[in-house]
Amino acid sequence: MTTTAPLLVAIMGATGTGKSTFVNIASGGTFGVGNGLISCTSQVAISQPFDVFGRKAVLIDTPGFDDTNMSDIDILKMIAVHLNMSYEAGMKLSGIIYMHRISDFRMGGISRRNFNMFRKLCGETTLKNVLIVTTMWGLVDPAVAEAREKELMQDDRLFKPVLDKGAIMVRHDNTQKMAHAIIHRILENHPMPLQIQKEMVEEKKDISETAAAVELDRELAAMAEKHKRDLAQVRVEMEEAISARDEEAKQELQEMRTELEEKLRQNEHDRTRLSEEYAAEKQRADETLALIQADIAEQRSARIEGEKRFGEMQQMWMESNHKAAEERALMLQQMTALANRPVERRICAIQ
């Protein structure tokens, strides 16, 4: 009997869009849920399998590229490790859900960065397996929200390009019925590898050569340039404060300068550490997986051996019972024969 593989669906989007809430509602799980823009998902988390219209589904909750606890480099590294290990194991995503707050009245820098990274991770060919799910409808006047939805769908700077290539945009009302209806749209999808999976697993590219990493490096470079401009401005203002003997302003500017210099150092460090740390994390994940697989194999071997011994004991018991039954039958036969044996009578003469 062939067992249908579970439906695998990745959940992506910025922090606070309702990713973990969606997973919990759909699966009945208990993932931690953040408050507003404070992230509670700092790792890739996988739901327990659950039933959706007769199919088992598994949701993969991912942190956003604006996580309050981790850098974007660490998030890319983490997502890449999970996606590539899954693909190497023969598991493909049937769908990708990208979540967006309808309550955001403009797509700011954070939202745009998340969506750009999402597109680079997915590539163009998998967009027909993408659902853009809008959330937080209860926080906005319906007419305003509908106008915003229309803008998102029709603006070339927003979601229109991916919708034109096969993605679908749907609403979520925070109910399990709607969550399952959304997942139902993915049931008939043909599972496909994402762009980063093809780049790293099939084409053997280094993570730094992937489209997602190139996009992230471009953004880090832009941030570095901004930090340099801000730092130059702070230095000018410090010189003016020194000339004016304004100690309070000088102190504030010194603190700003220290903070900007640290951000610049961290930025440069992030741009150089991705490949090395990805390789180390992938190796650790592979070693952990090997240990788990070895443990499973050992448990399977022990179970098989136990089943074999149980079978042998059961056979011995059956043979023993059979032999005892034969002995009982023979004894009964002998007793019957003895009972049916004629009695010899002797007549004694009286002297």
ChimeraX attribute file (.defattr): number of C-alpha atoms within 10 A of each C-alpha:
attribute: neighborCount
match mode: 1-to-1
recipient: residues
	/A:1	3
	/A:2	4
	/A:3	5
	/A:4	8
	/A:5	10
	/A:6	17
	/A:7	25
	/A:8	21
	/A:9	23
	/A:10	20
	/A:11	24
	/A:12	25
	/A:13	26
	/A:14	26
	/A:15	28
	/A:16	22
	/A:17	26
	/A:18	26
	/A:19	28
	/A:20	29
	/A:21	20
	/A:22	27
	/A:23	24
	/A:24	19
	/A:25	17
	/A:26	26
	/A:27	21
	/A:28	15
	/A:29	17
	/A:30	12
	/A:31	17
	/A:32	12
	/A:33	17
	/A:34	17
	/A:35	11
	/A:36	11
	/A:37	13
	/A:38	14
	/A:39	21
	/A:40	19
	/A:41	21
	/A:42	17
	/A:43	15
	/A:44	17
	/A:45	17
	/A:46	17
	/A:47	19
	/A:48	14
	/A:49	17
	/A:50	18
	/A:51	14
	/A:52	18
	/A:53	12
	/A:54	7
	/A:55	15
	/A:56	15
	/A:57	24
	/A:58	22
	/A:59	28
	/A:60	22
	/A:61	25
	/A:62	24
	/A:63	28
	/A:64	30
	/A:65	25
	/A:66	21
	/A:67	20
	/A:68	16
	/A:69	14
	/A:70	15
	/A:71	15
	/A:72	20
	/A:73	22
	/A:74	20
	/A:75	21
	/A:76	21
	/A:77	20
	/A:78	19
	/A:79	16
	/A:80	20
	/A:81	21
	/A:82	18
	/A:83	23
	/A:84	23
	/A:85	17
	/A:86	14
	/A:87	18
	/A:88	13
	/A:89	9
	/A:90	9
	/A:91	18
	/A:92	20
	/A:93	25
	/A:94	22
	/A:95	27
	/A:96	26
	/A:97	25
	/A:98	21
	/A:99	26
	/A:100	24
	/A:101	20
	/A:102	24
	/A:103	19
	/A:104	15
	/A:105	15
	/A:106	13
	/A:107	15
	/A:108	9
	/A:109	9
	/A:110	14
	/A:111	20
	/A:112	15
	/A:113	19
	/A:114	19
	/A:115	23
	/A:116	14
	/A:117	22
	/A:118	19
	/A:119	18
	/A:120	19
	/A:121	24
	/A:122	22
	/A:123	18
	/A:124	14
	/A:125	13
	/A:126	23
	/A:127	20
	/A:128	18
	/A:129	23
	/A:130	25
	/A:131	25
	/A:132	20
	/A:133	23
	/A:134	21
	/A:135	22
	/A:136	18
	/A:137	18
	/A:138	12
	/A:139	11
	/A:140	14
	/A:141	10
	/A:142	11
	/A:143	9
	/A:144	14
	/A:145	21
	/A:146	14
	/A:147	12
	/A:148	17
	/A:149	19
	/A:150	12
	/A:151	17
	/A:152	20
	/A:153	18
	/A:154	15
	/A:155	11
	/A:156	12
	/A:157	12
	/A:158	16
	/A:159	19
	/A:160	17
	/A:161	14
	/A:162	20
	/A:163	19
	/A:164	14
	/A:165	14
	/A:166	16
	/A:167	19
	/A:168	19
	/A:169	20
	/A:170	13
	/A:171	19
	/A:172	19
	/A:173	14
	/A:174	17
	/A:175	12
	/A:176	17
	/A:177	12
	/A:178	17
	/A:179	21
	/A:180	18
	/A:181	15
	/A:182	18
	/A:183	20
	/A:184	15
	/A:185	14
	/A:186	21
	/A:187	17
	/A:188	11
	/A:189	15
	/A:190	13
	/A:191	18
	/A:192	18
	/A:193	22
	/A:194	23
	/A:195	20
	/A:196	25
	/A:197	27
	/A:198	18
	/A:199	19
	/A:200	17
	/A:201	17
	/A:202	13
	/A:203	10
	/A:204	11
	/A:205	14
	/A:206	16
	/A:207	22
	/A:208	20
	/A:209	14
	/A:210	19
	/A:211	19
	/A:212	23
	/A:213	23
	/A:214	15
	/A:215	17
	/A:216	22
	/A:217	20
	/A:218	13
	/A:219	13
	/A:220	19
	/A:221	15
	/A:222	12
	/A:223	15
	/A:224	19
	/A:225	13
	/A:226	14
	/A:227	20
	/A:228	16
	/A:229	13
	/A:230	15
	/A:231	20
	/A:232	13
	/A:233	13
	/A:234	20
	/A:235	17
	/A:236	11
	/A:237	16
	/A:238	21
	/A:239	13
	/A:240	14
	/A:241	17
	/A:242	12
	/A:243	10
	/A:244	11
	/A:245	11
	/A:246	12
	/A:247	12
	/A:248	10
	/A:249	16
	/A:250	21
	/A:251	13
	/A:252	12
	/A:253	21
	/A:254	16
	/A:255	13
	/A:256	16
	/A:257	20
	/A:258	12
	/A:259	14
	/A:260	20
	/A:261	16
	/A:262	13
	/A:263	16
	/A:264	20
	/A:265	12
	/A:266	13
	/A:267	19
	/A:268	15
	/A:269	11
	/A:270	16
	/A:271	17
	/A:272	13
	/A:273	13
	/A:274	19
	/A:275	16
	/A:276	12
	/A:277	14
	/A:278	21
	/A:279	15
	/A:280	11
	/A:281	14
	/A:282	18
	/A:283	13
	/A:284	12
	/A:285	15
	/A:286	14
	/A:287	12
	/A:288	12
	/A:289	13
	/A:290	12
	/A:291	12
	/A:292	12
	/A:293	12
	/A:294	12
	/A:295	12
	/A:296	12
	/A:297	12
	/A:298	12
	/A:299	12
	/A:300	12
	/A:301	12
	/A:302	12
	/A:303	12
	/A:304	12
	/A:305	12
	/A:306	12
	/A:307	12
	/A:308	12
	/A:309	12
	/A:310	12
	/A:311	12
	/A:312	12
	/A:313	12
	/A:314	12
	/A:315	12
	/A:316	12
	/A:317	12
	/A:318	12
	/A:319	12
	/A:320	12
	/A:321	12
	/A:322	12
	/A:323	12
	/A:324	12
	/A:325	12
	/A:326	12
	/A:327	12
	/A:328	12
	/A:329	12
	/A:330	12
	/A:331	12
	/A:332	12
	/A:333	12
	/A:334	12
	/A:335	12
	/A:336	11
	/A:337	10
	/A:338	10
	/A:339	10
	/A:340	9
	/A:341	9
	/A:342	7
	/A:343	7
	/A:344	5
	/A:345	6
	/A:346	6
	/A:347	5
	/A:348	6
	/A:349	5
	/A:350	4
	/A:351	3
